[in-house]
Amino acid sequence: MTDIDKTTTRTTCPYCGVGCGVLATRHGDGTVTVAGDPDHPANFGRLCSKGSALGETLSLEDRLLHPEIAGRRSDWDTALDLVAGKFTEAIDDHGPDSVAFYVSGQILTEDYYVANKLMKGFIGSANIDTNSRLCMASSVAGHRRAFGSDTVPGTYEDLELADLVVLVGSNLAWCHPVLFQRLEAARAVNPAMRIVVIDPRRTATCAIADLHLALKPDTDVALFNGLLSFLVESKSINKNYIKRFTENFHKTLEVSGPCEIGAIAEASGLERQDIALFYKMVARTEKTVTVYSQGVNQSVAGTDKVNAIINTHLATGRIGRPGMGPFSVTGQPNAMGGREVGGLANMLAGHMELGNPHHRRIVQDFWQSPVIADRPGLKAVDLFKAVGAGRIKALWIMATSPVDSLPDADGIAEALKVCPFVVVSEVSRSAGTVPFADVLLPAASWGEKDGTVTNSERRISRQKPFLALPGEARPDWWQMSEMARKMGFGKRFSYRNAAAIFREHAALSGFRNGGTRDFDIGAYKDISDAHYDSLQPFQWPQAARSAAAETRFFADGGFFTDGRKGRFVPVAFQAPRKRERTWPFILNTGRVRDQWHMMTRTAKAPRLMAHIAEPFAEIHPEDAGRLAIAAADIVEVKSQHGSVLVRALVTSRVRRGEIYVPMHWTDRFAARGRVDAVVAPETDPHSGQPGLKFTPVALARADMAWFGFAVLKERPEGIDADYWALAPVDGGYRLECAGRNRADFQAIAVSLGASGEDRIRIEDTVAGLSRQAYWQDDLLQAAFFFSAGPVQVSRQWACGLLAATPGRKDLRAQILAGRAPADRPDCGAIVCSCFQVGCNQITEAALRGADSVAAIGESLQAGTNCGSCRSEIRALLDDITRDTSNDSDIAQAG
Ligand code: SF4
């Protein structure tokens, strides 16, 4: 193991479900730098752009530091007295189901464990759900239907050992970048490896795909049912495995029917030959891994999609062996840990079943609790419907912002307004939930928290503190334990530290288990504080008295159903609902490469904001042409629930009739960018997971009379423009804005904070153009560029003005001219965040002969640090090769 000195702490990245190990080093000047942990088995030293920038996100700016009641500073004792009193009062008056916790895949397993124990074992309700419901609940439901347990059978290594990797609804390159890098590296070693991407969009992941199947949204079940039938008809199934280890095969085949490629092509919108090629690739490749994530899970048919995929692996016996298996990758850093402690409204702790009386008895005996919830609680979407209907009298929201991330987000805000008592545990004062809180509780953040997380391959790693808790911030587990104590349950919540909770969690997993349940880490039930402190990442299961081992599940059966057989699940394809005239487009939502969730952390790192600095809608060129939408116009995307105003990004990456809008922008960074206000609150009937990738919407160009771009030293407040998007840059902010009414540029600039005597201004009223700038003490305060159409100014040059040496007179001429000097050409929109290399530089290098990602790296360094941008560089090179320069389109949004 690599030696580290005492200024460096081994911990885990707080972002995605890859769960990379991080070395965080504190320096004498108070700064922290991070590096990938070369010894961590998830990443072996790699980090993506988000992970690499973690050190830049640790400032206390925007932190909640003290408890508050009704907006006034309070103290922990008073605040928690009030919380415990209000919860107790609601339970006494209206029963245990009148209270609820809504928690998060961001919290640690120990936090989750205590919250779940308090709600299910002591309050006696199962009303605890989590934002992980939005991430992977369909995988949980699909696993439980097929395996009898929520088990991910494989490991990351399987992607490297496979000869065929099928990525379904998974933009691995942007959403699980280090896993993508491992896949890329494995393919470099094994050029025979084939990669298929199944996704309606041509995502960055397609850069390494041998075949991209851009199917119609929500038609995956038709495609995989067809695959199952094809495998049977081509005699590619494993009869021995099916017979010995599974059940329900023939009934499932009856539902999937014969393999009619024509009908599948019709349903999915794919070309027949592409479907046939995909089926043949799977049929002839024993070592096949099918990776799936949000494109599968976030659907009203998500659970059926999961089972349609798993059916094909059960039929071929390609499961639990090296290089084979269905593989769900989670979005959040601790979605898996939450599942392990039962942090979902329909599960019990230790992967036990709420509906199973034997399991309820085990958990209640172990907890020695007065009650145990005996029916499922409210899942996320239904929970907030109950809040809106007045059935929830006291609600505690922890580390998540449902007013930004749940479907019908405006409806969630309305629901919170009518909830009699709302508690919010938060890190960030600007979180969307904060204005709704009766009680605000300051939580510990990454770098301060102490506990464990589980990544997508069942690997438990430590998240360790390397910073002191600021102000009165406290860990979430402590907050819940104190609340339990104040409710009279102190004896069962007297944890001294996170290690004590982990010991209990481990002990429960092994309690009356004997191999009957998949989740067992009983080997750690007596772990000492010191051992916990230095705990190395390990995969479960690790039962007591068994040798530590890295393992896969189900190669030889051993499922967790009643008869220990794997279940084929018949899933009939239901065609997605037809488009209506009023809502002719389908809205798909998701992530961008360098942002995380609602940007409360990633927006603190200017270099991450440089990649894509405003919300956008990807629109197919034919749709754009029909609706007279030009690149960089402002467009309105509207459903019956709400609307957003975003920048048009015209690209053939999306299919005709479909739009893609990222999920990250909130009211803090854009005027109307909260896309979940548009998303319909429809859910999968089995998992309760919302269909975040399929909302019928209308699209129209928003006529703007003026457009503006500004760089400002100070954050502008009360921005009076119909459209705006704000992003931090080094030394200040950048602002995109536009308005519907005739422009008075001087008034607009003043409203955005322009002031002072030292100013320059040039205006062309006929062309509708204005450029202005203001200085104070020779320091540029703001520069504004207005025009009648989208502003044609190099963003990178303009952002650099804020960092210019004071007193530089040449800046004035540059600003009035609206361009950088000729010897400093525009680098274009940033592709490589680490070295701030733009698309224009990459294009020029390519035209000079750098014709590979490696050659671009040698020439410009781009892609040579974290590697997250390599797929975009490859896509740019492909575009140049194909001479389709109109599609080098990140630039349009940046
Ligand atoms: Fe963090 Fe990136 Fe690793 Fe995900 S891939 S855990 S975001 S460093």
Boltz pocket constraint, residues with backbone or C-beta under 6 A from the ligand:
constraints:
  - pocket:
      binder: B
      contacts: [[A, 13], [A, 14], [A, 15], [A, 16], [A, 17], [A, 18], [A, 19], [A, 20], [A, 43], [A, 46], [A, 47], [A, 48], [A, 49], [A, 50], [A, 51], [A, 52], [A, 175], [A, 176], [A, 177], [A, 178], [A, 179]]
      max_distance: 6.0
